[in-house]
Amino acid sequence: MIELLILFVLLDRDRTMYSIRKEIISLFGAISQPSDGTIYPALERLKKQNCISVSEKISEGGKKSTYYSLQKDGRIKAKRLFIENSAENPAAFYKHIV
């Protein structure tokens, strides 16, 4: 389920792992409050499946941050999961998904 939530929050923009976690808790806190130890392995699995890509950017303050972006395979997987299994997932009530 965590991969599903990650794909959902990456639909609108690239995010850091902190931002992914914060958004999942904001949207789905009633059903999931994942730790970094849960999110990082899920990000690695999605990366191996070519669903997301990883890039590092330097902020104006000089801090390096890692950003995760949804790729074509990730959009296809998200669409399949949200549409085909819409009755079985926690995002079924969201109208703005794909």
VENPENOR-V495256 format. One record per backbone hydrogen bond with DSSP energy under -1.0 kcal/mol. CO is the residue of the C=O (numbers start at 1). NH is the residue of the N-H. If there is no record, write none. Layout:
BEGIN
{{CO & NH} {CO & NH}}
END
This chain:
BEGIN
{{1 & 5} {2 & 6} {3 & 7} {4 & 8} {5 & 9} {6 & 10} {8 & 11} {15 & 68} {16 & 20} {17 & 21} {18 & 22} {19 & 23} {20 & 24} {21 & 25} {22 & 26} {23 & 27} {24 & 28} {25 & 29} {28 & 31} {28 & 32} {35 & 38} {35 & 39} {36 & 40} {38 & 42} {39 & 43} {40 & 44} {41 & 45} {42 & 46} {43 & 47} {44 & 48} {45 & 49} {46 & 51} {47 & 50} {51 & 71} {53 & 69} {55 & 67} {57 & 65} {59 & 62} {63 & 59} {65 & 57} {67 & 55} {68 & 15} {69 & 53} {71 & 75} {72 & 76} {73 & 77} {74 & 78} {75 & 79} {76 & 80} {77 & 81} {78 & 82} {79 & 83} {80 & 84} {85 & 88} {89 & 92} {91 & 94}}
END
